[in-house]
Amino acid sequence: MRYITDERDPEGMELESGWVPESQAIYKSFLKRKDAGELVQMVQTHDIKKLTREGRLVFATSGLEDPNKMYNSVLFYDEKEKKAIGLCQFGPYAQGPVGYVHGGAIATMADIITSHICVYQLDEICVTKYLTINYRRGIPLNCPVLLEVWCVKTDERKVWIDYKMMNAKDKTVYADGESLWLHLKSVL
């Protein structure tokens, strides 16, 4: 996902790479759990260059001057729970209906977070066979969205992964779904 850098808003409040204060607090709680050994931080956007062709990033945000205006996200792996947990905050470039995230941006995030489980758990590059999305509620722009991603099963070259995107306050599900991934070597 993305390294967090220090910034300040016009009122002098410290922000971290566009995180609103509520997102910043959640991010810091994840870092405390990481420091306590409960979580492992997974792949971040700058690491993805290893997976590119001709030096280009594979994400839709790669051509943006400030990718944080599309989304900020971070993902950690909880070995005890056997799932990834994380945080996402969609910015103004992800807008669909006024004040809400576009369904395509939600689908992109679903694809990104499920792919990271393949890379992290299997140490294999996989490609999407299918990805389903159940849009349960609109996601407001610039609000913290909790992420949960887990591997349901694997079978030789296939990997089934489920996910949820939830409201950070009350865990109301914004979107959820499932996906099937194929090991890249098996489709070439």
N, CA and C of each residue as an Amber inpcrd file, in Angstrom:
protein
   564
   0.8050000  -1.0840000   0.0000000   0.0000000   0.0000000   0.0000000
   0.9040000   1.2170000   0.0000000   0.8140000   2.1150000   0.9520000
   1.4880000   3.3840000   0.7900000   2.1870000   3.8020000   2.0810000
   3.4230000   4.2970000   1.9660000   4.0910000   4.8550000   3.1410000
   3.3890000   6.1210000   3.5710000   3.3740000   6.3930000   4.8210000
   2.7010000   7.5600000   5.3590000   3.7570000   8.6410000   5.6000000
   3.4880000   9.8460000   5.1470000   4.4200000  10.9550000   5.3300000
   3.7500000  12.0620000   6.1090000   4.5350000  12.8090000   6.8740000
   3.9770000  13.8940000   7.6840000   3.6090000  15.0930000   6.8230000
   2.4520000  15.6540000   7.0820000   1.9790000  16.8770000   6.4520000
   1.2160000  17.6720000   7.4940000   0.8650000  18.9100000   7.2070000
   0.0340000  19.7050000   8.1110000  -1.0990000  20.3250000   7.3030000
  -2.2750000  20.3660000   7.9090000  -3.4020000  21.0140000   7.2450000
  -3.3380000  22.5230000   7.5270000  -4.1970000  23.3430000   6.8980000
  -4.1250000  24.7950000   7.0580000  -4.2430000  25.2710000   8.5100000
  -4.8890000  24.4910000   9.3820000  -5.0240000  24.9010000  10.7740000
  -3.8680000  24.4200000  11.6380000  -2.8470000  23.7970000  11.0190000
  -1.6810000  23.3450000  11.7550000  -1.8280000  21.9600000  12.3600000
  -2.9710000  21.3060000  12.1500000  -3.1480000  19.9610000  12.6820000
  -2.3090000  18.9860000  11.8650000  -1.5620000  18.1660000  12.5380000
  -0.7040000  17.2350000  11.8270000  -1.5440000  16.1530000  11.1580000
  -1.3110000  15.9480000   9.8810000  -1.9550000  14.8820000   9.1360000
  -0.8590000  13.9500000   8.6450000  -1.2170000  12.7620000   8.2840000
  -0.2520000  11.8410000   7.7270000  -0.7300000  11.4390000   6.3460000
  -0.1140000  12.0320000   5.3470000  -0.3640000  11.7270000   3.9530000
  -1.8500000  11.7800000   3.6000000  -2.5530000  12.7890000   4.1110000
  -3.9450000  12.9610000   3.7470000  -4.9400000  12.2620000   4.6480000
  -4.4830000  11.4850000   5.6380000  -5.4180000  10.8410000   6.5550000
  -6.1780000  11.9020000   7.3450000  -7.4920000  11.7680000   7.4600000
  -8.2570000  12.6190000   8.3700000  -7.9050000  12.1670000   9.7920000
  -8.1470000  13.0020000  10.8120000  -7.7450000  12.6280000  12.1800000
  -8.2640000  11.2690000  12.6460000  -9.5050000  10.9060000  12.3040000
 -10.0320000   9.6070000  12.7190000  -9.2500000   8.4620000  12.0700000
  -8.9080000   8.6110000  10.7900000  -8.1030000   7.5940000  10.1000000
  -6.7030000   7.5270000  10.6940000  -6.1480000   8.6890000  11.0040000
  -4.8130000   8.7550000  11.5820000  -4.7780000   7.9900000  12.9140000
  -5.8010000   8.1330000  13.7380000  -5.8590000   7.4350000  15.0300000
  -5.9220000   5.9160000  14.8300000  -6.7090000   5.4730000  13.8640000
  -6.8160000   4.0410000  13.5850000  -5.4830000   3.5100000  13.0710000
  -4.8560000   4.2620000  12.1620000  -3.5550000   3.8720000  11.6260000
  -2.5400000   3.7110000  12.7550000  -2.5140000   4.6660000  13.6840000
  -1.5730000   4.5920000  14.8070000  -1.8720000   3.4010000  15.7040000
  -3.1460000   3.0270000  15.8510000  -3.4790000   1.8420000  16.6640000
  -2.9600000   0.5720000  15.9910000  -3.0200000   0.5260000  14.6480000
  -2.4380000  -0.6110000  13.9250000  -0.9270000  -0.6640000  14.1370000
  -0.2770000   0.5040000  14.0970000   1.1760000   0.5370000  14.2990000
   1.5580000   0.0530000  15.6970000   0.7530000   0.3840000  16.7130000
   1.0130000  -0.1040000  18.0700000   0.9210000  -1.6260000  18.1120000
  -0.0930000  -2.1620000  17.4450000  -0.2370000  -3.6310000  17.3930000
   0.9120000  -4.2630000  16.6270000   1.3820000  -3.5740000  15.5930000
   2.5490000  -4.0690000  14.8470000   3.7730000  -4.0790000  15.7500000
   4.0010000  -2.9870000  16.4790000   5.1460000  -2.8980000  17.3880000
   5.0700000  -3.9430000  18.4960000   3.8500000  -4.3330000  18.8900000
   3.6680000  -5.3500000  19.9220000   3.8200000  -6.7680000  19.3580000
   4.0250000  -6.8790000  18.0500000   4.2030000  -8.1820000  17.4270000
   2.9180000  -8.8860000  17.0460000   1.7860000  -8.2020000  17.1700000
   0.5000000  -8.8070000  16.8300000   0.2190000  -8.8000000  15.3320000
   0.7660000  -7.8120000  14.6170000   0.5110000  -7.6410000  13.1890000
   1.8230000  -7.5320000  12.4280000   1.7710000  -7.9090000  11.1570000
   2.8930000  -7.7320000  10.2460000   2.4120000  -6.8360000   9.1160000
   3.1510000  -5.7620000   8.8290000   2.7410000  -4.8860000   7.7320000
   3.0170000  -5.5850000   6.4110000   2.0300000  -5.5580000   5.5330000
   2.1390000  -6.2380000   4.2490000   2.7260000  -5.3040000   3.1930000
   2.7350000  -5.7610000   1.9540000   3.3130000  -5.0270000   0.8290000
   2.7190000  -3.6250000   0.7180000   3.5680000  -2.6710000   0.3240000
   3.1300000  -1.2940000   0.1310000   3.3430000  -0.9120000  -1.3300000
   2.7160000   0.1840000  -1.7530000   2.7220000   0.5730000  -3.1630000
   4.1270000   0.6370000  -3.7480000   5.0800000   1.2000000  -3.0200000
   6.4210000   1.3260000  -3.5870000   7.0650000  -0.0340000  -3.8340000
   6.6600000  -1.0760000  -3.1060000   7.2050000  -2.4080000  -3.3120000
   6.6650000  -3.0660000  -4.5780000   5.5440000  -2.5930000  -5.0890000
   4.8880000  -3.2180000  -6.2290000   5.7100000  -3.0540000  -7.5110000
   6.6560000  -2.1200000  -7.5330000   7.4740000  -1.9390000  -8.7270000
   8.1280000  -3.2410000  -9.1470000   8.3340000  -4.1560000  -8.2140000
   8.8920000  -5.4660000  -8.5290000   7.9720000  -6.2440000  -9.4660000
   6.6920000  -5.9070000  -9.4870000   5.7110000  -6.6590000 -10.2560000
   5.3420000  -5.9870000 -11.5780000   6.0890000  -4.9660000 -11.9760000
   5.7090000  -4.1980000 -13.1510000   6.5090000  -4.5920000 -14.3860000
   5.9950000  -4.1690000 -15.5030000   6.6580000  -4.3690000 -16.7700000
   7.0910000  -2.9900000 -17.2690000   8.2880000  -2.8720000 -17.7640000
   8.8130000  -1.6140000 -18.3100000   8.8000000  -0.4950000 -17.2790000
   8.9430000  -0.8430000 -15.9880000   9.0660000   0.1520000 -14.9420000
   7.8070000   0.9380000 -14.6210000   6.6490000   0.5200000 -15.0990000
   5.4060000   1.2400000 -14.8230000   4.6540000   0.5740000 -13.6920000
   4.0210000   1.3670000 -12.8490000   3.1890000   0.8160000 -11.7860000
   1.9300000   0.2190000 -12.3870000   1.3900000  -0.7760000 -11.7230000
   0.2110000  -1.4470000 -12.2530000  -1.0960000  -0.8540000 -11.7420000
  -1.0480000   0.0850000 -10.8010000  -2.2670000   0.6540000 -10.2500000
  -2.7580000   1.8300000 -11.0800000  -4.0650000   2.0470000 -11.0130000
  -4.6740000   3.1640000 -11.7410000  -4.1620000   4.5060000 -11.2400000
  -3.6460000   4.5550000 -10.0300000  -3.1790000   5.8120000  -9.4530000
  -1.7590000   6.1610000  -9.8730000  -1.1030000   5.3150000 -10.6590000
   0.3130000   5.5280000 -10.9630000   0.5700000   6.8060000 -11.7550000
  -0.3960000   7.2950000 -12.4990000  -0.1890000   8.5040000 -13.2840000
  -0.5650000   9.7820000 -12.5600000  -1.0590000   9.6620000 -11.3440000
  -1.4950000  10.8340000 -10.5990000  -0.3150000  11.5490000  -9.9520000
  -0.3900000  12.8730000  -9.9470000   0.6280000  13.6550000  -9.2760000
   0.5840000  13.4110000  -7.7740000  -0.6110000  13.3150000  -7.2000000
  -0.7900000  13.0380000  -5.7830000  -1.7460000  11.8640000  -5.6340000
  -1.2160000  10.6180000  -5.5920000  -2.0890000   9.4490000  -5.5120000
  -2.9610000   9.4270000  -4.2660000  -2.5950000  10.1700000  -3.2150000
  -3.4050000  10.2070000  -1.9990000  -4.7760000  10.8300000  -2.2480000
  -4.9230000  11.5730000  -3.3350000  -6.2340000  12.1460000  -3.6540000
  -7.1750000  11.0830000  -4.2100000  -6.6150000   9.9390000  -4.6110000
  -7.4310000   8.8040000  -5.0370000  -7.7620000   7.9600000  -3.8080000
  -6.7520000   7.4910000  -3.1220000  -6.9600000   6.7230000  -1.8870000
  -5.6660000   6.6390000  -1.0940000  -5.8160000   6.4440000   0.1900000
  -4.7510000   6.0640000   1.1080000  -5.1330000   4.6990000   1.6270000
  -4.1930000   3.8010000   1.7670000  -4.5330000   2.5080000   2.3450000
  -3.3020000   1.8610000   2.9450000  -3.5520000   1.0240000   3.9040000
  -2.4880000   0.2530000   4.5420000  -3.0980000  -1.0730000   4.9620000
  -2.3100000  -2.1370000   4.8760000  -2.8070000  -3.4730000   5.1710000
  -1.7920000  -4.2000000   6.0470000  -2.2920000  -4.8800000   7.0710000
  -1.4680000  -5.6520000   7.9960000  -1.9930000  -7.0770000   8.0270000
  -1.1140000  -8.0220000   8.3630000  -1.5490000  -9.4140000   8.4880000
  -1.5570000  -9.8100000   9.9510000  -2.6760000 -10.4090000  10.3670000
  -2.8410000 -10.9080000  11.7260000  -2.6950000 -12.4280000  11.6710000
  -1.5390000 -12.9170000  12.0780000  -1.2410000 -14.3510000  11.9980000
  -2.1880000 -15.1720000  12.8670000  -2.5510000 -14.6500000  14.0230000
  -3.4530000 -15.3610000  14.9290000  -4.8350000 -15.5560000  14.2960000
  -5.3690000 -14.4980000  13.6920000  -6.6950000 -14.5460000  13.0650000
  -6.6570000 -15.1000000  11.6400000  -5.4560000 -15.2160000  11.0600000
  -5.2700000 -15.6910000   9.6840000  -6.0130000 -14.8260000   8.6720000
  -5.8950000 -13.4950000   8.8590000  -6.5200000 -12.5860000   7.9150000
  -5.7560000 -11.2680000   7.8970000  -5.9630000 -10.5380000   6.8330000
  -5.3930000  -9.1930000   6.7250000  -6.4310000  -8.2070000   7.2390000
  -5.9570000  -7.2030000   7.9390000  -6.8210000  -6.1120000   8.3690000
  -6.1460000  -4.8160000   7.9600000  -6.9320000  -3.8110000   7.7180000
  -6.3260000  -2.5640000   7.2960000  -7.2980000  -1.4140000   7.2900000
  -6.8350000  -0.3680000   6.6510000  -7.5510000   0.8910000   6.6270000
  -7.4350000   1.4910000   5.2380000  -8.5270000   2.0630000   4.7770000
  -8.5420000   2.7630000   3.4980000  -9.3230000   4.0550000   3.6750000
  -8.8910000   5.0700000   2.9830000  -9.6190000   6.3360000   2.9520000
  -9.6030000   6.8260000   1.5100000 -10.7690000   6.9240000   0.9100000
 -10.8870000   7.3720000  -0.4780000 -10.9230000   8.8940000  -0.5200000
 -10.1410000   9.4740000  -1.4260000 -10.0810000  10.9200000  -1.5730000
 -10.9820000  11.4410000  -2.6760000 -10.8770000  12.7390000  -2.9950000
 -11.7890000  13.3830000  -3.9440000 -11.7160000  12.8410000  -5.3710000
 -10.5830000  12.2900000  -5.7880000 -10.4860000  11.7480000  -7.1450000
 -11.2520000  10.4390000  -7.2990000 -11.7080000   9.8430000  -6.1890000
 -12.4740000   8.5950000  -6.2370000 -13.9810000   8.8490000  -6.2110000
 -14.3870000  10.0990000  -6.3300000 -15.8030000  10.4430000  -6.2210000
 -16.6310000   9.9140000  -7.3820000 -17.7890000   9.3850000  -7.0420000
 -18.8070000   8.9800000  -8.0120000 -19.9940000   9.8770000  -7.7630000
 -21.0280000   9.3760000  -7.0540000 -22.1080000  10.2790000  -6.6460000
 -21.5220000  11.3460000  -5.7140000 -22.0700000  12.5260000  -5.7290000
 -21.5060000  13.6370000  -4.9540000 -21.3160000  13.2410000  -3.4930000
 -20.0720000  13.3390000  -3.0270000 -19.7290000  13.0370000  -1.6450000
 -19.4680000  11.5690000  -1.3430000 -19.6160000  10.7180000  -2.3510000
 -19.4510000   9.2780000  -2.1430000 -18.4630000   8.6850000  -3.1380000
 -17.9330000   7.5150000  -2.7850000 -16.9350000   6.8340000  -3.6060000
 -17.6000000   6.1530000  -4.8030000 -16.9520000   6.2590000  -5.9510000
 -17.3920000   5.6010000  -7.1830000 -17.2560000   4.0890000  -7.0170000
 -18.2170000   3.3470000  -7.5450000 -18.1830000   1.8840000  -7.4650000
 -16.9300000   1.2850000  -8.0710000 -16.4050000   1.9110000  -9.1210000
 -15.1780000   1.4060000  -9.7490000 -13.9660000   1.5450000  -8.8370000
 -13.9400000   2.6080000  -8.0430000 -12.8410000   2.7780000  -7.0790000
 -12.9430000   1.7240000  -5.9810000 -14.1570000   1.3980000  -5.5690000
 -14.3610000   0.3520000  -4.5750000 -13.8990000  -0.9920000  -5.1460000
 -14.2540000  -1.2620000  -6.3990000 -13.8340000  -2.5070000  -7.0560000
 -12.3100000  -2.5810000  -7.1680000 -11.6850000  -1.4560000  -7.4840000
 -10.2270000  -1.4230000  -7.5720000  -9.6020000  -1.7620000  -6.2310000
 -10.1230000  -1.1570000  -5.1590000  -9.5910000  -1.4480000  -3.8320000
  -9.8020000  -2.9120000  -3.4750000 -10.9640000  -3.4760000  -3.8150000
 -11.2210000  -4.8960000  -3.5480000 -10.1930000  -5.7700000  -4.2710000
  -9.8930000  -5.4350000  -5.5100000  -8.9170000  -6.1870000  -6.2870000
  -7.5140000  -6.0620000  -5.6650000  -7.1540000  -4.8670000  -5.2470000
  -5.8320000  -4.6440000  -4.6580000  -5.6740000  -5.4330000  -3.3600000
  -6.6330000  -5.3280000  -2.4610000  -6.4610000  -5.9720000  -1.1570000
  -6.5120000  -7.4920000  -1.2490000  -7.3330000  -8.0360000  -2.1590000
  -7.3620000  -9.4910000  -2.2970000  -6.0830000  -9.9960000  -2.9570000
  -5.5100000  -9.2160000  -3.8650000  -4.2480000  -9.6370000  -4.5000000
  -3.1100000  -9.6820000  -3.4900000  -3.1230000  -8.7780000  -2.5260000
  -2.0430000  -8.7510000  -1.5410000  -2.0330000 -10.0070000  -0.6690000
  -3.1890000 -10.5970000  -0.4310000  -3.2280000 -11.8520000   0.3230000
  -2.5190000 -12.9530000  -0.4610000  -2.7560000 -13.0120000  -1.7740000
  -2.0680000 -14.0200000  -2.6020000  -0.5600000 -13.8560000  -2.4910000
  -0.0880000 -12.6400000  -2.6850000   1.3420000 -12.3770000  -2.6600000
   1.9150000 -12.6680000  -1.2780000   1.2200000 -12.2340000  -0.2380000
   1.7400000 -12.3860000   1.1210000   1.6970000 -13.8360000   1.6000000
   0.5520000 -14.4840000   1.4790000   0.4200000 -15.8340000   2.0170000
   1.0980000 -16.8860000   1.1600000   1.0380000 -16.7270000  -0.1420000
   1.5410000 -17.7690000  -1.0270000   2.8970000 -17.4510000  -1.6260000
   3.3360000 -16.2000000  -1.4780000   4.5760000 -15.7460000  -2.1070000
   4.5430000 -16.0360000  -3.6070000   3.3780000 -15.8960000  -4.1840000
   3.1680000 -16.1240000  -5.6150000   2.3980000 -14.9510000  -6.2030000
   2.7000000 -14.6160000  -7.4260000   1.9130000 -13.6160000  -8.1370000
   0.7200000 -14.3440000  -8.7470000  -0.4700000 -13.8060000  -8.5000000
  -1.6940000 -14.4110000  -9.0060000  -2.4450000 -13.3940000  -9.8580000
  -3.3520000 -13.8840000 -10.6750000  -4.2170000 -13.0160000 -11.4790000
  -5.6650000 -13.3080000 -11.1210000  -6.4960000 -12.2980000 -11.2580000
  -7.8990000 -12.4280000 -10.9020000  -8.6420000 -13.2770000 -11.9280000
  -9.3120000 -14.2920000 -11.4750000 -10.2140000 -15.0790000 -12.3300000
 -11.5960000 -14.4380000 -12.2790000 -12.0710000 -14.1400000 -11.0600000
 -13.2940000 -13.3600000 -10.9060000 -13.2700000 -12.6490000  -9.5650000
 -14.0460000 -11.5880000  -9.4960000 -14.1680000 -10.7890000  -8.2790000
 -15.6170000 -10.3340000  -8.1940000 -16.2830000 -10.6660000  -7.1000000
 -17.6580000 -10.1950000  -6.9140000 -17.6680000  -9.0720000  -5.8870000
 -18.6140000  -8.1650000  -6.0510000 -18.7600000  -7.0500000  -5.1160000
 -20.2370000  -6.8980000  -4.7910000 -20.5330000  -6.9060000  -3.5140000
 -21.8720000  -6.5960000  -3.0410000 -21.7990000  -5.1880000  -2.4620000
 -22.3820000  -4.2310000  -3.1570000 -22.4010000  -2.8490000  -2.6730000
 -23.5560000  -2.7370000  -1.6730000 -23.2220000  -2.6350000  -0.3910000
 -24.2430000  -2.6260000   0.6630000 -24.6990000  -1.2070000   1.0110000
 -23.7480000  -0.2680000   1.0680000 -24.0340000   1.1340000   1.4120000
 -22.9910000   2.0060000   0.7160000 -23.3380000   3.2480000   0.4670000
 -22.3760000   4.1740000  -0.1160000 -21.2480000   4.4740000   0.8710000
 -20.0320000   4.6040000   0.3420000 -18.8780000   4.9520000   1.1740000
 -18.6330000   6.4510000   1.0350000 -18.7450000   7.1920000   2.1240000
 -18.4660000   8.6330000   2.0440000 -16.9840000   8.8880000   1.7530000
 -16.6980000   9.9450000   1.0090000 -15.3110000  10.3370000   0.7670000
 -14.6550000  10.7550000   2.0750000 -13.3540000  10.5560000   2.1520000
 -12.5270000  11.0010000   3.2820000 -12.9930000  10.4720000   4.6310000
 -13.5230000   9.2720000   4.6560000 -13.8650000   8.6590000   5.9470000
 -13.0660000   7.3610000   6.0640000 -12.7140000   6.9610000   7.2880000
 -11.9550000   5.7230000   7.4520000 -12.8090000   4.4940000   7.1420000
 -12.2430000   3.5940000   6.3520000 -12.9070000   2.3500000   5.9830000
 -12.0210000   1.2060000   6.4590000 -12.5580000   0.3650000   7.3450000
 -11.8050000  -0.7970000   7.8060000 -11.8730000  -1.8940000   6.7530000
 -10.7660000  -2.5960000   6.5870000 -10.6590000  -3.6650000   5.6030000
 -10.3920000  -4.9860000   6.3120000 -11.0340000  -6.0400000   5.8710000
 -10.7360000  -7.3960000   6.3230000 -10.6610000  -8.2670000   5.0800000
  -9.6010000  -9.0880000   5.0020000  -9.3870000  -9.9460000   3.8430000
  -8.8520000 -11.2840000   4.3400000  -9.4030000 -12.3760000   3.8380000
  -8.9270000 -13.6750000   4.2860000  -9.0270000 -14.6950000   3.1720000
  -8.1280000 -15.6700000   3.2480000  -8.0920000 -16.7700000   2.2870000
  -9.0700000 -17.8340000   2.7620000  -9.9970000 -18.2120000   1.9000000
 -11.0020000 -19.2130000   2.2370000 -10.4380000 -20.6130000   2.0240000
  -9.7990000 -20.8160000   0.8680000  -9.1650000 -22.1110000   0.5830000
  -8.2350000 -21.9820000  -0.6110000  -7.3670000 -22.9610000  -0.7380000
  -6.4880000 -23.0530000  -1.9010000  -6.6050000 -24.4630000  -2.4600000
  -6.4190000 -24.5750000  -3.7520000  -6.4880000 -25.8730000  -4.4150000
  -5.5520000 -25.8190000  -5.6110000  -4.3720000 -26.3820000  -5.4590000
  -3.3310000 -26.3740000  -6.4820000  -3.0770000 -24.9550000  -6.9920000
  -3.6320000 -24.6090000  -8.1260000  -3.3510000 -23.2910000  -8.7110000
  -4.4120000 -22.2400000  -8.4160000  -5.4410000 -22.5850000  -7.6460000
  -6.5510000 -21.6760000  -7.3720000  -6.5250000 -21.2170000  -5.9130000
  -6.9290000 -19.9480000  -5.7110000  -6.9950000 -19.3660000  -4.3720000
  -8.3090000 -18.5950000  -4.2600000  -9.1310000 -18.9340000  -3.2550000
 -10.3900000 -18.2420000  -3.0110000 -10.1940000 -17.2740000  -1.8450000
 -10.5540000 -16.0260000  -2.0590000 -10.3420000 -14.9900000  -1.0490000
 -11.6270000 -14.1820000  -0.8880000 -12.0070000 -13.9180000   0.3660000
 -13.1640000 -13.0850000   0.6840000 -12.6930000 -11.7950000   1.3450000
 -13.5440000 -10.7790000   1.3320000 -13.1750000  -9.4860000   1.9050000
 -14.4160000  -8.7330000   2.3790000 -14.1610000  -7.7310000   3.2530000
 -15.1920000  -6.8020000   3.7130000 -14.5790000  -5.4090000   3.7980000
 -15.3850000  -4.3990000   3.5010000 -15.0440000  -2.9950000   3.7300000
 -16.1240000  -2.4510000   4.6570000 -15.6880000  -1.9210000   5.8210000
 -16.6630000  -1.5590000   6.8580000 -16.4700000  -0.1440000   7.3930000
 -17.5530000   0.4030000   7.9210000 -17.5070000   1.6680000   8.6270000
 -16.6600000   1.4810000   9.8860000 -15.7540000   2.4090000  10.1300000
 -14.8330000   2.2790000  11.2640000 -15.5300000   2.4270000  12.6130000
 -16.6350000   3.1600000  12.6730000 -17.3000000   3.4050000  13.9590000
 -18.1500000   2.2320000  14.4150000 -19.0210000   1.7450000  13.5270000
 -19.9780000   0.7290000  13.9660000 -19.8820000  -0.5840000  13.1930000
 -18.8750000  -0.7180000  12.3550000 -18.6250000  -1.9440000  11.5800000
 -19.7250000  -2.2800000  10.5740000 -20.5560000  -1.3000000  10.2240000
 -21.5440000  -1.4990000   9.1650000 -20.7940000  -1.8170000   7.8770000
 -21.2270000  -2.8460000   7.1630000 -20.5370000  -3.2660000   5.9440000
 -20.9290000  -2.3550000   4.7820000 -19.9290000  -1.7340000   4.1710000
 -20.1350000  -0.9300000   2.9600000 -20.1660000  -1.8310000   1.7230000
 -19.2040000  -2.7590000   1.6780000 -19.0900000  -3.6620000   0.5310000
 -18.4170000  -4.9440000   0.9970000 -18.7680000  -6.0460000   0.3470000
 -18.0990000  -7.3070000   0.6160000 -18.1600000  -8.1430000  -0.6510000
 -17.4410000  -9.2480000  -0.6220000 -17.4510000 -10.1020000  -1.8010000
 -16.4410000 -11.2120000  -1.7070000 -16.2900000 -11.8790000  -2.8160000
 -15.3530000 -12.9940000  -2.9070000 -14.5930000 -12.8960000  -4.2130000
 -13.4990000 -13.6270000  -4.2650000 -12.7020000 -13.6240000  -5.4860000
 -12.0240000 -14.9740000  -5.6580000 -11.6920000 -15.2590000  -6.8840000
 -10.9290000 -16.4540000  -7.2220000  -9.6990000 -15.9870000  -7.9770000
  -8.5490000 -16.4650000  -7.5310000  -7.2650000 -16.0920000  -8.1190000
  -6.5670000 -17.3250000  -8.6450000  -5.8090000 -17.1470000  -9.7330000
  -5.0140000 -18.2280000 -10.3160000  -3.5450000 -17.8570000 -10.2490000
  -2.7190000 -18.8470000  -9.8900000  -1.2810000 -18.6090000  -9.8940000
  -0.8650000 -18.1900000 -11.3050000  -0.0850000 -17.1450000 -11.4110000
   0.3040000 -16.5950000 -12.7020000   1.0010000 -17.6190000 -13.5760000
   1.8370000 -18.4490000 -13.0090000   2.5570000 -19.4700000 -13.7860000
   1.6010000 -20.4280000 -14.4740000   0.4410000 -20.6430000 -13.8730000
  -0.5100000 -21.5950000 -14.4260000  -1.3050000 -21.0410000 -15.6120000
  -1.2960000 -19.7220000 -15.7910000  -2.0790000 -19.1510000 -16.8940000
  -1.2030000 -18.6660000 -18.0500000   0.1020000 -18.7240000 -17.9020000
   0.9980000 -18.2980000 -18.9910000   1.3400000 -19.4300000 -19.9160000
